[in-house]
């Protein structure tokens, strides 16, 4: 076994092999042939062929694509196709692959905001994860290893863009202005929680930030996003729709339905795949073969782009380019961000049972936050003292909001049956009265701070 194999682990290598051109410095969407409005099929022959037009000059036309007829039988193997390259700006050490040209960089204020948000997100995840382990709330999921994917893409979008997230994109809400206190209130499900304590922790949603409430069932958000994008297109809405999902979710039937609807109806939607190498305990090489998730764009007639998801600058520029393409062409785009989930899937998971510790450590060494920090320091835009101050301040603030959220009262028990109908129907009233009677009789089974009305 080579040194590289030992460092990254065989699973990591197989995943990297699926992205054979990792590290392309050029950003470009692979655009399939344009589709005509008629969608008619035709059999034609070229007048420029031999005498009378020979058989070899005939072709099969579908939309604007001309498919030539050939006399030889050939089985086209996926290995014969060239993999979609992976765009990056920073190498693993945090240096620009473009040297001092300044290409694909950003201005200092934006760069600092991106980095500061990534640090705050990393701190939030660390302390919220620890709080859950202490039994202070029931569930949590981090985005360790994917901070650049989330914050870089969030910075490349507009506030008007509607987001259908999966469950590891809470950094987008942080970027759009959700406070640390609001994150804590939701995880505790207290009376200040916008979801009124009805959702699992980290299942956020904000109407004022155009972020749809997260749903636990896998991949349901994709067809919803395609439909929302189509509705917004008909209404002349200025923003696009974005839906995030993991490579595991792309194995669901809803993925196909959403991609097909979006493509055939020319919906202005960005399908954003976070390919972090693992679908809970299933590695990506057991999820699919072929050229990953971006490679499926060609089959759906959809432009595709693959990006180094651990490179904040690459993520920002790729998302911005994809958004611009969608707006200008009223076409969906699929973007695949190649990263690695360095954490457990959730607090209900122990990933050491299905992957090597050495593999996790090797990928943690490529921490996207540290990588971006190196670039900032190289530009002279960040110092060690600022680093220490930011991390200390973020830690202090997160610990404070956790304590405050924990002391707040819970939502009243009656919230279980409200907001489903305009007026609570009789069958729900009867059910609530039964629950209320049980709660009053067995108060020891209910939290002391839950009002029973």
Secondary structure, 3 states (H helix, E strand, C coil): CCHHHHHHHHHHHHHHHCCCCEEECCCCCECCCCCCCCCCEEEEECCCCCCCCCHHHEEEEECCEEEECCCCCCCCCHHHCCCCCEECCECCCCCECCCCCCCCCCCHHHHHHHHHHHHHHHHHHHHHHHHHHCCCCCCCCCCCCCHHHHHHHHHHCCCCCEEECCCCCHHHHHHHCCCHHHHHHHHHCECCCCCCCCCCCCCCCEHHHCECCCCCCCCHHHHHHHHHHHHHHHHCCCCCEEEEEECCHHHCHHHHHHHHHHHHCCCCEEEEEEECCEECCEEHHHCCCCCCCHHHCHHHCCEEEEEECCCHHHHHHHHHHHHHHHHHHCCCEEEEEECCCCCCCCCCCCHHHCCCHHHHHHHHCCCHHHHHHHHHHHHCCCCHHHHHHHHHHHHHHHHHHHHHHHHCCECCHHHHCCCCCCCCCHHHHHHHHHHHHHHHHCHHHCCCCCCCC
